[in-house]
Amino acid sequence: MSSFREFLQFLKSTDFSKAVLVGLTVSTPILLGLYFDQLEVGLAICFGALWSAPSNASGSFRHKRIAILSATVLVVVISFIGGYLDLSAYILIPILGVLSFSLAYISVFGFRATLVSFSGLLALILSFAHDPLLLNTYEYALFVGVGSLWYFLAVVAWHYLNPKGEIEEIFTETYLLTSKFLKVRGQLVEPDSDRKKLLSELNKLQEQLIEKHEILREMLVLNRKKSSHSVYRGKKLLVLAQLVEMLETAISNPVNYSRMDMVFNKHAHYKEGFQELIYKISEQLEKIAYSARSKKGLSFHIKLQPYLDKISADINELKSAPKKENLSPYLMFQNLYEYQEKQVELLNKINWILNEAKTEELRFIDEDYVRKFIAAQDYHPRNLISNFNLKSSSFRHALRLAVTAMVGYGIGTIFDFQKPYWILLTIIIILRPSYGLTKTRSKDRIIGTLIGATIAFVIVSLFQNIYVFAALGLVSLVMAFSMLQRNYKTAATFVTLSVIFIYGIMLPDIMEVIQFRILDTVLGAVLSFAATLVLWPSWSFLNINTNLRSCLVANRNFLDEIAAFYNQKEKEPTTLRISRKKAFHETSNLSVAFQEMVQEPKSKQKKVNEVYELVTLSHAFLSSLASLSSYIQNHCTTEASDGFKSAVAHIEENLRRAIDVLAHVETKDDFSLKHQKQSFESNRSKFNTITWDFENAVKVGEERNLQEAHLILGQLRWLFSLSGKILNLALKIETEISNKS
């Protein structure tokens, strides 16, 4: 049932609907071309539609339109230029290098620009397949433009026919990822679990969720206009706010697992209650994911409130026996209870918004407020100039791609390959800026091509019918596009099948097509992989300092905002929340950079253990900051003491020095960690005036203040310890990388 449900979700997915759209817009002009005996015209229109398709990425519909139209202009211009490249190899190859570099270099403007760049590269490579004797170059370029506009109109029409489809799908994915994130946190409670593995998985899920949140913000806010769907989008924005809060609430409740194991060892029955509730929350999120499009309401309060009541009753048992040894368990359990109570509250609110809330009962989020959380892409031409050097990864990638394309086409020409542009096609698809992704794609591409060629060989041996080939070619093309983002190896298999069957319609010797397809793909993959090793490689250890520094700066700014808000409770928390989002984003970027680093050759993994530890410390530091931020925003707290301000100053000093070290800036050596620690501990008594014991606190009803003192003092000490470790690791990493880079 689970597999069948996943299959149904796949058929409903945006990936599949986009692939069907590509199949229709590509096949229709070919069929019309055959019917009217104008196959060359049909192929040109087909190519235009095919080359514009990569620009149709998830996100704001406005951005999609701009990207597809930009790709349209680019492919028309490149197709026109490509039509006049029937030159000798000595002239053609350098021109190919310049054009490839120029098109690849567009990627300096970000993700969507990279997709437009890819469309241009496709148009350049496949212009070699055009025969000007059948269709004049200007006519070919014109019909390519018609094909791109045809695809654009199909995308617009589909959007207005199904305006909610992509939003709903990404929400479904976000529900499921959030559910899995909470479930992994529940598994971490088990003392015999593989916590290193689970924490690594948790970090990856966090990165994916942050990405989904970014896409949904863009789709809901930048598309939000005065239309019939404004109420729908307003509701979805409210749901997104709850999902973001669920993630950040989870992250803001870090757990000291060794201490937790000791406490649960003495109070074993508590563990079951907390773990069972978090699994139930996870289960309900999964149910929302699969029923979000239905009108059926789901009642979560009835199911989850008894679990909260049971936990609360157990905690009250400790409160009724206020012994000294019960203080630590009580405070830990009380914090865990409040965390899960908050998650249930957010879950109930999601259910209310989706199923019960009336429009007049909702307080929609102000659009201008949400726009502050959306990072705008800088498209200023100065980016072209500032990145025009070997320090820029975009410049290096463009240069690497251009040289590899020249070498590939040169080999194909010298050894008289049947279709040397197939080598180029493999290169532009496989060659990525990072070593790890290029290596994976090269392997998957070769394996997928071999599998696809084998399947095609069997089918061709059994059938010799062009209508069968046409049907299989179309189905393979749709499956290839639908699997590109899910499983590249499978996508490569279907790409090979579609190419072989399409050529099988036009060429009599399909077996020869299969042979050359394998040879060209293997050669292109080998050249791509070799290029990442020898042509201006962008090893992650060379850029890891930048990622580390950005992460530390974001965390320091977040700490500044927390301190400012603690000192001025009446302050608007917008800047605090924006700094929190920035800190999450930069920590996620650091994790991605580290994952790229560990995929590279062992010889290029400089101080990988120290970097891993620093990534782990950064996540822990952010969790602790988020915990402080969440507590002071959601509780009535006492005034910030001089000890609090002093502790924050010490922590910020450690971060500042670590940032300076990574930026190669001289720092004052007399401010030693030992001196800091002594100063920090001497101010411990000033951190909070609440110093009475558990029993007295319960008697006078001030256990809330005791909880505040315990949490804030504990987080400050933890943050100081983490910041000192971060500084020491920054010194080690910088020394190693400076010596070997």
C-alpha positions as MATLAB code, in Angstrom:
seq = 'MSSFREFLQFLKSTDFSKAVLVGLTVSTPILLGLYFDQLEVGLAICFGALWSAPSNASGSFRHKRIAILSATVLVVVISFIGGYLDLSAYILIPILGVLSFSLAYISVFGFRATLVSFSGLLALILSFAHDPLLLNTYEYALFVGVGSLWYFLAVVAWHYLNPKGEIEEIFTETYLLTSKFLKVRGQLVEPDSDRKKLLSELNKLQEQLIEKHEILREMLVLNRKKSSHSVYRGKKLLVLAQLVEMLETAISNPVNYSRMDMVFNKHAHYKEGFQELIYKISEQLEKIAYSARSKKGLSFHIKLQPYLDKISADINELKSAPKKENLSPYLMFQNLYEYQEKQVELLNKINWILNEAKTEELRFIDEDYVRKFIAAQDYHPRNLISNFNLKSSSFRHALRLAVTAMVGYGIGTIFDFQKPYWILLTIIIILRPSYGLTKTRSKDRIIGTLIGATIAFVIVSLFQNIYVFAALGLVSLVMAFSMLQRNYKTAATFVTLSVIFIYGIMLPDIMEVIQFRILDTVLGAVLSFAATLVLWPSWSFLNINTNLRSCLVANRNFLDEIAAFYNQKEKEPTTLRISRKKAFHETSNLSVAFQEMVQEPKSKQKKVNEVYELVTLSHAFLSSLASLSSYIQNHCTTEASDGFKSAVAHIEENLRRAIDVLAHVETKDDFSLKHQKQSFESNRSKFNTITWDFENAVKVGEERNLQEAHLILGQLRWLFSLSGKILNLALKIETEISNKS';
ca = [
       0.000    0.000    0.000;
       2.828    2.350    0.829;
       4.491    1.759   -2.560;
       1.169    2.138   -4.376;
       0.487    5.406   -2.544;
       3.934    6.694   -3.474;
       3.289    5.723   -7.109;
       0.000    7.650   -7.097;
       1.787   10.640   -5.554;
       4.387   10.420   -8.320;
       1.651   10.496  -10.998;
       0.173   13.576   -9.300;
       3.572   15.210   -8.869;
       4.733   18.391  -10.551;
       7.730   16.520  -11.944;
       5.431   14.150  -13.802;
       3.043   16.875  -15.003;
       5.997   18.946  -16.267;
       7.338   15.894  -18.074;
       3.939   15.255  -19.699;
       3.854   18.907  -20.740;
       7.277   18.525  -22.337;
       6.135   15.340  -24.085;
       3.069   17.064  -25.545;
       4.866   20.237  -26.638;
       7.697   18.226  -28.214;
       5.632   15.546  -29.962;
       2.858   17.784  -31.318;
       5.051   19.790  -33.768;
       6.743   16.592  -34.966;
       3.392   14.929  -35.658;
       2.129   18.036  -37.436;
       5.385   18.239  -39.382;
       4.985   14.654  -40.550;
       1.340   15.233  -41.439;
       2.081   18.327  -43.528;
       5.353   16.930  -44.877;
       7.347   19.629  -43.054;
       9.399   17.503  -40.704;
      12.314   19.987  -40.538;
       9.951   22.718  -39.377;
       8.427   20.349  -36.833;
      11.861   19.384  -35.508;
      12.932   23.044  -35.158;
       9.765   23.842  -33.161;
      10.298   20.664  -31.130;
      13.879   21.721  -30.287;
      12.704   25.165  -29.194;
      10.208   23.642  -26.772;
      12.752   21.134  -25.492;
      15.469   23.725  -24.869;
      13.165   26.066  -22.938;
      11.908   23.297  -20.633;
      14.850   23.353  -18.135;
      13.952   26.947  -17.168;
      10.604   25.790  -15.783;
      11.849   25.294  -12.211;
       9.794   25.424   -9.007;
       9.202   28.856   -7.569;
       7.404   32.090   -8.308;
       5.331   31.935  -11.526;
       6.576   35.406  -12.380;
      10.175   34.199  -12.167;
       9.266   31.184  -14.295;
       7.839   33.394  -17.035;
      10.883   35.625  -17.054;
      13.238   32.627  -17.118;
      11.436   30.889  -20.017;
      11.228   34.089  -22.067;
      14.918   34.798  -21.373;
      15.731   31.264  -22.519;
      13.629   31.860  -25.640;
      15.635   34.938  -26.628;
      18.900   33.157  -25.882;
      18.145   29.979  -27.869;
      16.989   32.000  -30.888;
      20.202   34.046  -30.912;
      22.418   31.007  -30.357;
      20.563   28.959  -32.987;
      21.095   31.774  -35.477;
      24.809   31.999  -34.646;
      25.181   28.209  -34.614;
      23.772   27.996  -38.107;
      26.837   29.775  -39.457;
      29.414   27.610  -37.665;
      30.044   25.355  -40.667;
      33.745   26.201  -40.501;
      37.027   24.350  -40.468;
      37.891   22.695  -37.167;
      40.802   25.111  -36.527;
      38.396   28.062  -36.519;
      35.318   26.314  -35.161;
      36.852   24.866  -32.009;
      38.076   28.217  -30.546;
      34.698   29.800  -31.380;
      32.984   26.877  -29.654;
      35.154   27.504  -26.585;
      34.314   31.225  -26.445;
      30.580   30.622  -26.874;
      30.549   27.794  -24.315;
      32.394   29.950  -21.781;
      30.077   32.929  -22.354;
      26.937   30.852  -21.948;
      28.193   28.974  -18.873;
      29.338   32.225  -17.277;
      25.726   33.448  -17.105;
      25.405   31.205  -14.029;
      27.020   33.960  -11.890;
      23.494   35.379  -11.585;
      22.181   32.425   -9.603;
      20.130   29.267   -9.916;
      17.579   30.371  -12.519;
      20.295   31.985  -14.590;
      22.085   28.627  -14.560;
      18.985   27.007  -16.088;
      18.765   29.686  -18.788;
      22.478   29.171  -19.421;
      21.857   25.442  -19.862;
      19.154   26.171  -22.452;
      21.656   28.272  -24.395;
      24.263   25.494  -24.250;
      21.717   22.965  -25.531;
      20.877   25.269  -28.439;
      24.570   25.713  -29.243;
      25.402   22.002  -29.186;
      22.358   20.843  -31.140;
      22.782   23.561  -33.760;
      25.492   21.215  -35.083;
      22.708   18.754  -35.951;
      20.913   21.270  -38.199;
      21.232   20.893  -41.960;
      20.999   24.383  -43.564;
      20.197   22.803  -46.930;
      16.788   21.714  -45.627;
      15.933   24.884  -43.737;
      17.659   28.261  -43.933;
      19.489   29.349  -40.796;
      17.258   32.347  -40.130;
      14.163   30.174  -40.683;
      15.523   27.524  -38.334;
      16.199   30.121  -35.625;
      12.732   31.602  -36.137;
      10.990   28.239  -35.747;
      13.121   27.460  -32.680;
      11.734   30.681  -31.203;
       8.202   29.600  -32.148;
       8.813   26.316  -30.313;
      10.016   28.122  -27.193;
       6.979   30.401  -27.229;
       4.767   27.361  -27.808;
       6.199   25.793  -24.658;
       5.809   29.101  -22.789;
       2.112   29.292  -23.706;
       1.622   25.672  -22.634;
       3.206   26.426  -19.230;
       1.003   29.517  -18.783;
      -2.125   27.577  -19.777;
      -1.276   24.731  -17.399;
      -0.654   27.188  -14.567;
      -4.098   28.756  -14.959;
      -5.726   25.336  -15.289;
      -3.981   24.051  -12.153;
      -2.731   27.089  -10.195;
      -2.571   25.242   -6.874;
      -0.954   21.995   -8.012;
       2.711   22.857   -7.482;
       2.040   24.670   -4.216;
       0.122   21.685   -2.862;
       2.850   19.267   -3.860;
       5.626   21.251   -2.185;
       3.470   21.561    0.926;
       3.014   17.777    0.883;
       6.783   17.323    0.669;
       7.260   19.839    3.497;
       4.752   18.049    5.744;
       6.512   14.728    5.126;
       9.989   16.168    5.724;
       8.804   17.847    8.941;
       7.221   14.569   10.025;
      10.453   12.704    9.372;
      12.492   15.397   11.150;
      10.398   15.016   14.312;
      10.475   11.222   14.072;
      14.290   11.221   13.956;
      14.313   13.443   17.054;
      12.148   10.829   18.736;
      14.572    8.070   17.740;
      17.440   10.040   19.290;
      15.851    9.533   22.709;
      16.806    5.841   22.585;
      20.124    5.398   24.440;
      21.297    2.598   22.122;
      20.563    4.491   18.871;
      23.309    5.475   16.413;
      23.189    9.140   17.357;
      25.979   10.263   15.061;
      24.117    8.868   12.063;
      20.759   10.208   13.236;
      22.163   13.695   13.897;
      23.696   13.710   10.408;
      20.308   12.751    8.963;
      18.674   15.452   11.063;
      21.014   18.092    9.610;
      20.230   16.963    6.055;
      16.498   17.103    6.730;
      16.949   20.577    8.188;
      18.691   21.722    4.986;
      15.908   20.283    2.819;
      13.218   21.916    4.942;
      14.885   25.328    4.804;
      15.011   24.997    0.994;
      11.303   24.057    0.836;
      10.396   26.985    3.073;
      12.291   29.356    0.755;
      10.467   28.039   -2.333;
       7.063   28.288   -0.653;
       7.691   31.848    0.537;
       8.607   32.858   -2.986;
       5.606   31.111   -4.544;
       3.074   32.420   -2.034;
       4.312   35.977   -1.625;
       5.627   36.937   -5.048;
       2.514   35.476   -6.713;
       0.103   36.903   -4.159;
      -2.144   39.414   -5.906;
      -5.722   40.568   -5.638;
      -7.282   37.566   -7.311;
      -9.670   34.727   -6.613;
      -6.838   32.785   -5.058;
      -5.676   35.447   -2.595;
      -7.568   33.884    0.330;
      -6.152   30.469   -0.563;
      -2.616   31.849   -0.672;
      -3.196   33.762    2.544;
      -4.224   30.546    4.304;
      -1.259   28.665    2.893;
       1.067   31.409    4.102;
      -0.344   30.985    7.596;
       0.214   27.215    7.393;
       3.774   27.820    6.205;
       4.363   30.072    9.215;
       3.331   27.190   11.517;
       5.603   24.724    9.702;
       8.552   27.104    9.921;
       7.806   27.561   13.614;
       7.675   23.788   14.112;
      11.142   23.389   12.639;
      12.609   26.290   14.580;
      10.897   25.192   17.794;
      12.465   21.754   17.386;
      15.898   23.216   16.690;
      15.557   25.627   19.600;
      15.199   22.715   22.014;
      18.631   21.088   21.919;
      19.133   18.021   24.084;
      22.165   17.024   26.094;
      21.806   13.322   25.336;
      24.334   12.047   27.872;
      22.566   13.979   30.633;
      19.178   12.901   29.284;
      20.244    9.221   29.412;
      21.203    9.614   33.068;
      17.869   11.237   33.918;
      15.787    8.726   31.964;
      17.738    5.906   33.579;
      16.349    7.015   36.944;
      12.919    8.020   35.593;
      12.418    5.435   32.823;
       8.618    5.778   32.468;
       8.975    9.445   31.377;
      10.838    8.482   28.217;
       7.960    6.447   26.863;
       5.521    9.335   27.285;
       7.696   11.914   25.521;
       8.686    9.546   22.733;
       5.143    8.333   22.100;
       3.834   11.883   21.816;
       6.493   12.998   19.340;
       5.756    9.925   17.197;
       2.059   10.806   17.250;
       2.794   14.370   16.145;
       4.937   12.967   13.332;
       2.164   10.553   12.342;
      -0.445   13.322   12.214;
       1.757   15.467    9.985;
       2.075   12.520    7.620;
      -1.727   12.198    7.555;
      -2.052   15.884    6.728;
       0.412   15.415    3.868;
      -1.728   12.736    2.214;
      -5.095   14.345    2.935;
      -4.298   18.039    2.489;
      -6.223   18.272   -0.782;
      -9.362   16.631    0.597;
     -12.154   18.440    2.413;
     -12.185   16.015    5.334;
     -11.201   17.555    8.619;
      -8.896   15.815   11.066;
      -9.209   16.281   14.813;
      -5.843   16.254   16.517;
      -6.807   17.722   19.886;
      -8.772   14.646   20.934;
      -5.930   12.331   20.022;
      -2.968   14.257   21.407;
      -4.257   16.041   24.493;
      -4.327   12.865   26.651;
      -0.629   12.340   25.965;
       0.115   15.897   27.125;
      -2.044   15.426   30.211;
      -0.217   12.219   31.135;
       3.190   13.903   30.818;
       1.990   16.894   32.834;
       0.715   14.614   35.601;
       4.070   12.810   35.741;
       5.955   16.123   36.002;
       3.679   17.255   38.807;
       4.801   14.187   40.762;
       8.355   15.585   40.775;
       7.038   19.030   41.654;
       5.150   17.575   44.623;
       8.451   16.171   45.942;
      10.787   19.183   45.623;
      13.991   17.502   46.635;
      17.362   18.715   45.476;
      17.978   15.608   43.380;
      14.659   16.202   41.555;
      15.581   19.729   40.400;
      17.507   18.762   37.269;
      14.959   16.137   36.076;
      12.065   18.512   36.794;
      13.544   21.352   34.749;
      14.489   19.042   31.879;
      11.052   17.418   31.779;
       9.293   20.772   32.091;
      11.229   22.174   29.129;
      10.512   19.036   27.064;
       6.838   19.259   27.984;
       6.592   22.898   26.935;
       8.374   22.062   23.672;
       5.904   19.287   22.835;
       2.955   21.365   23.998;
       4.064   24.068   21.556;
       4.324   21.532   18.724;
       0.816   20.229   19.439;
      -0.460   23.811   19.475;
       1.131   24.486   16.075;
      -0.246   21.218   14.710;
      -3.749   22.060   15.921;
      -3.499   25.473   14.316;
      -2.520   23.921   10.962;
      -5.581   21.670   11.180;
      -7.804   24.612   12.106;
      -6.552   26.757    9.216;
      -6.935   23.954    6.673;
     -10.282   22.564    7.775;
     -12.244   24.764   10.140;
     -11.212   28.408    9.976;
     -13.526   30.935    8.359;
     -12.007   33.760    6.360;
     -13.187   36.419    8.800;
     -11.527   34.555   11.678;
      -8.078   34.602   10.101;
      -5.452   37.276   10.570;
      -3.507   37.110    7.329;
       0.202   37.789    7.384;
       1.253   41.124    5.908;
       2.902   40.630    2.513;
       5.520   43.344    3.086;
       6.537   41.630    6.327;
       7.103   38.272    4.599;
       9.036   39.881    1.745;
      11.719   40.773    4.274;
      12.436   37.047    4.630;
      12.903   36.488    0.875;
      16.459   36.927   -0.388;
      16.491   38.864   -3.656;
      18.845   37.727   -6.411;
      21.305   40.375   -7.599;
      21.243   40.640  -11.408;
      23.467   43.712  -11.696;
      26.016   43.506  -14.563;
      28.796   44.256  -12.064;
      28.620   40.572  -11.077;
      30.104   39.705  -14.466;
      33.122   41.901  -13.755;
      33.600   41.009  -10.085;
      33.555   37.273  -10.859;
      35.901   37.499  -13.853;
      38.879   35.893  -12.096;
      40.125   32.467  -11.066;
      38.969   32.996   -7.474;
      35.364   32.779   -8.672;
      33.935   29.225   -8.811;
      31.554   30.323  -11.590;
      34.451   31.605  -13.694;
      36.453   28.427  -13.155;
      33.505   26.228  -14.054;
      32.797   28.189  -17.236;
      36.467   27.977  -18.230;
      36.601   24.255  -17.414;
      33.452   23.589  -19.442;
      34.727   25.551  -22.433;
      38.088   23.728  -22.542;
      36.441   20.317  -22.068;
      33.963   21.058  -24.861;
      36.809   22.012  -27.210;
      38.750   18.858  -26.373;
      35.645   16.675  -26.758;
      34.694   18.114  -30.118;
      38.295   17.972  -31.268;
      38.509   14.243  -30.463;
      35.171   13.609  -32.168;
      36.348   15.442  -35.292;
      39.826   13.923  -35.470;
      38.565   10.354  -35.050;
      35.582   10.983  -37.311;
      32.831   10.143  -34.822;
      29.374    9.786  -36.321;
      27.865   12.551  -34.161;
      30.600   14.398  -32.228;
      28.039   16.807  -30.796;
      26.744   13.890  -28.696;
      30.045   14.076  -26.820;
      29.412   17.783  -26.163;
      25.869   17.043  -25.047;
      27.153   14.567  -22.459;
      29.751   17.081  -21.251;
      27.322   19.966  -20.651;
      24.914   17.650  -18.833;
      27.463   15.890  -16.620;
      30.100   18.538  -15.886;
      29.073   20.359  -12.688;
      30.959   22.943  -10.590;
      31.609   20.421   -7.788;
      33.797   17.326   -8.027;
      31.407   15.099   -6.085;
      28.356   15.822   -8.228;
      30.333   15.430  -11.475;
      31.729   12.098  -10.278;
      28.273   10.821   -9.327;
      26.709   12.028  -12.564;
      29.483   10.496  -14.669;
      28.976    7.109  -13.033;
      25.172    7.284  -13.185;
      25.236    8.501  -16.777;
      27.436    5.621  -17.954;
      25.419    3.005  -16.060;
      22.117    4.494  -17.217;
      23.302    4.634  -20.821;
      24.428    0.998  -20.755;
      21.119   -0.119  -19.242;
      19.124    1.964  -21.718;
      21.160    0.716  -24.680;
      20.673   -2.903  -23.574;
      16.902   -2.456  -23.245;
      16.774   -0.674  -26.615;
      18.795   -3.478  -28.235;
      16.320   -6.092  -26.981;
      13.289   -4.098  -28.140;
      14.802   -3.323  -31.547;
      15.620   -7.015  -31.983;
      11.972   -7.917  -31.348;
      10.205   -5.064  -33.145;
      10.901   -3.176  -36.357;
       7.985   -0.764  -36.337;
       8.425    3.011  -36.425;
       5.083    3.547  -34.656;
       6.266    1.377  -31.769;
       9.525    3.344  -31.700;
       7.601    6.637  -31.725;
       5.375    5.588  -28.832;
       8.296    4.231  -26.788;
      10.385    7.320  -27.579;
       7.642    9.635  -26.294;
       7.025    7.584  -23.132;
      10.780    7.402  -22.469;
      11.131   11.167  -22.894;
       8.338   11.828  -20.384;
       9.844    9.392  -17.880;
      13.320   10.894  -18.371;
      12.124   14.408  -17.535;
       9.999   13.224  -14.605;
      12.962   11.392  -13.018;
      15.681   14.038  -13.504;
      15.327   15.462   -9.987;
      14.525   12.134   -8.335;
      16.972    9.575   -9.709;
      19.554   10.647  -12.280;
      20.613    7.084  -13.138;
      17.018    6.178  -14.040;
      16.658    9.441  -15.945;
      19.819    8.650  -17.951;
      18.358    5.243  -18.839;
      15.191    6.802  -20.239;
      17.125    9.583  -22.005;
      19.134    6.912  -23.841;
      15.967    5.031  -24.758;
      14.233    8.161  -26.061;
      17.247    9.234  -28.159;
      17.686    5.757  -29.695;
      13.993    5.348  -30.518;
      13.703    8.867  -31.991;
      16.733    8.268  -34.206;
      15.331    4.835  -35.016;
      12.384    6.535  -36.696;
      14.651    8.552  -39.012;
      17.663    6.252  -39.517;
      17.578    2.700  -40.872;
      20.544    1.293  -38.922;
      19.460    1.711  -35.303;
      22.124   -0.726  -34.038;
      24.816    1.684  -35.180;
      23.035    4.459  -33.303;
      23.186    2.355  -30.122;
      26.924    1.727  -30.509;
      27.802    5.369  -31.070;
      25.495    6.470  -28.271;
      27.441    4.319  -25.801;
      30.839    5.409  -27.117;
      30.001    9.123  -27.125;
      28.490    8.990  -23.648;
      31.432    7.119  -22.116;
      33.935    9.499  -23.737;
      31.991   12.588  -22.611;
      31.689   11.245  -19.058;
      35.399   10.399  -18.842;
      36.386   13.838  -20.142;
      34.030   15.552  -17.680;
      35.383   13.625  -14.703;
      38.995   14.231  -15.765;
      38.307   17.950  -16.197;
      37.201   18.322  -12.562;
      40.549   16.876  -11.466;
      42.990   18.816  -13.678;
      41.290   21.945  -15.059;
      41.203   24.668  -12.401;
      39.526   22.396   -9.838;
      37.370   24.097   -7.210;
      38.227   22.085   -4.126;
      35.891   22.767   -1.248;
      38.698   23.147    1.310;
      39.779   26.315   -0.537;
      36.365   27.906    0.053;
      35.407   26.338    3.368;
      36.832   29.337    5.252;
      34.305   31.605    3.544;
      31.425   29.319    4.519;
      32.700   29.048    8.089;
      33.120   32.792    8.377;
      29.648   33.531    6.966;
      28.113   31.068    9.411;
      29.898   32.601   12.406;
      28.970   36.147   11.350;
      25.304   35.144   11.033;
      25.360   33.478   14.458;
      27.039   36.493   16.046;
      24.412   38.814   14.530;
      21.681   36.512   15.838;
      23.224   36.667   19.326;
      23.342   40.488   19.097;
      19.627   40.594   18.256;
      18.780   38.208   21.121;
      20.655   40.402   23.586;
      18.990   43.544   22.235;
      15.526   41.975   22.519;
      16.229   40.706   26.047;
      17.235   44.210   27.086;
      14.231   45.844   25.376;
      11.235   43.529   25.649;
       8.990   46.001   23.844;
      11.210   45.889   20.738;
       9.617   44.599   17.513;
      10.989   41.052   16.958;
      11.146   41.312   13.135;
      14.894   41.928   12.986;
      15.420   39.119   15.501;
      13.498   36.692   13.283;
      15.278   37.824   10.127;
      18.665   37.316   11.807;
      17.481   33.880   12.977;
      16.515   32.926    9.412;
      19.894   34.149    8.136;
      21.700   32.072   10.768;
      19.737   28.960    9.777;
      20.471   29.602    6.101;
      24.227   30.070    6.584;
      24.496   27.016    8.844;
      22.733   25.005    6.164;
      25.148   26.350    3.519;
      28.068   25.286    5.710;
      26.682   21.749    5.950;
      26.287   21.566    2.164;
      29.865   22.794    1.663;
      31.123   20.132    4.069;
      29.172   17.393    2.269;
      30.846   18.458   -0.984;
      34.217   18.373    0.758;
      33.851   14.772    1.959;
      32.958   13.641   -1.575;
      36.292   14.870   -2.899;
      39.567   12.875   -3.063;
      41.112   12.125    0.336;
      44.180   14.164   -0.592;
      41.973   17.261   -0.874;
      40.180   16.829    2.431;
      42.282   19.161    4.558;
      41.514   18.968    8.285;
      38.244   17.204    7.502;
      37.774   15.999   11.094;
      38.209   19.510   12.475;
      35.842   20.942    9.854;
      33.266   18.258   10.677;
      33.564   19.103   14.369;
      33.174   22.790   13.583;
      30.054   22.095   11.491;
      28.642   20.091   14.414;
      29.534   22.885   16.862;
      27.870   25.439   14.563;
      24.631   23.448   14.588;
      24.828   23.127   18.379;
      25.579   26.843   18.737;
      22.618   27.775   16.538;
      20.319   25.412   18.459;
      21.343   27.043   21.726;
      20.801   30.532   20.292;
      17.396   29.492   18.962;
      16.527   28.141   22.407;
      17.360   31.478   24.024;
      15.470   33.362   21.324;
      12.387   31.173   21.645;
      12.335   31.403   25.431;
      12.589   35.178   25.690;
       9.960   35.673   22.960;
       7.420   33.245   24.420;
       7.874   33.841   28.167;
       7.645   36.796   30.486;
      11.267   37.117   31.607;
      13.077   39.188   34.207;
      15.388   42.080   33.334;
      18.705   41.264   31.717;
      21.368   41.386   34.420;
      24.899   42.766   34.161;
      26.097   39.169   34.294;
      24.022   38.330   31.213;
      25.516   41.270   29.314;
      29.027   40.311   30.415;
      28.517   36.692   29.334;
      27.247   37.772   25.904;
      30.291   40.030   25.510;
      32.651   37.118   26.236;
      30.854   34.852   23.752;
      30.865   37.547   21.065;
      34.580   38.132   21.626;
      35.322   34.470   20.932;
      33.232   34.580   17.757;
      34.856   37.829   16.639;
      38.333   36.384   17.073;
      37.361   33.194   15.219;
      35.980   35.288   12.343;
      39.172   37.351   12.260;
      41.317   34.213   12.197;
      39.377   32.812    9.229;
      39.594   36.185    7.471;
      43.405   36.356    8.027;
      43.034   39.403   10.296;
      45.498   40.003   13.138;
      43.940   39.669   16.620;
      45.021   40.687   20.106;
      46.843   37.803   21.748;
      46.507   39.084   25.316;
      42.814   38.212   25.428;
      43.417   34.528   26.198;
      40.766   31.842   26.518;
      41.989   31.075   30.034;
      41.529   34.714   31.059;
      38.063   34.704   29.454;
      37.014   31.571   31.289;
      38.090   32.999   34.640;
      36.243   36.242   33.907;
      33.172   34.348   32.724;
      33.011   32.188   35.862;
      33.588   35.175   38.144;
      30.388   36.722   36.750;
      28.357   33.547   37.181;
      26.633   34.815   40.332;
      25.517   37.938   38.451;
      23.786   36.087   35.608;
      20.506   35.932   37.475;
      19.274   36.987   40.881;
      17.184   33.829   41.260;
      19.388   31.708   43.543;
      16.928   29.931   45.820;
      16.551   26.162   45.800;
      13.830   24.013   44.258;
      11.774   23.619   47.434;
      11.623   27.346   48.207;
      10.797   28.143   44.595;
       7.823   25.763   44.656;
       6.616   27.118   48.008;
       6.450   30.723   46.790;
       5.213   29.793   43.312;
       8.342   31.043   41.552;
       9.398   27.849   39.797;
       8.957   29.716   36.482;
      11.710   32.153   37.460;
      13.845   29.236   38.586;
      13.280   27.632   35.172;
      14.312   30.892   33.490;
      17.460   31.152   35.572;
      18.364   27.533   34.951;
      17.753   27.699   31.189;
      19.459   31.019   30.520;
      22.458   30.297   32.736;
      22.799   26.848   31.199;
      22.605   28.198   27.638;
      25.100   30.984   28.345;
      27.630   28.537   29.788;
      27.076   26.192   26.857;
      27.427   29.014   24.315;
      30.637   30.178   25.947;
      32.056   26.664   25.891;
      31.074   26.215   22.239;
      32.499   29.589   21.223;
      35.845   28.702   22.823;
      35.960   25.386   20.960;
      35.027   27.154   17.727;
      37.910   29.590   18.176;
      40.428   26.800   18.829;
      39.235   24.831   15.803;
      39.312   27.942   13.614;
      42.974   28.410   14.551;
      43.772   24.775   13.650;
      41.866   24.845   10.362;
      43.310   28.162    9.242;
      46.883   27.082   10.010;
      46.493   23.816    8.052;
      44.753   25.317    5.032;
      47.107   28.305    4.845;
      50.117   25.961    4.820;
      48.771   23.598    2.130;
      46.540   25.654   -0.129;
];
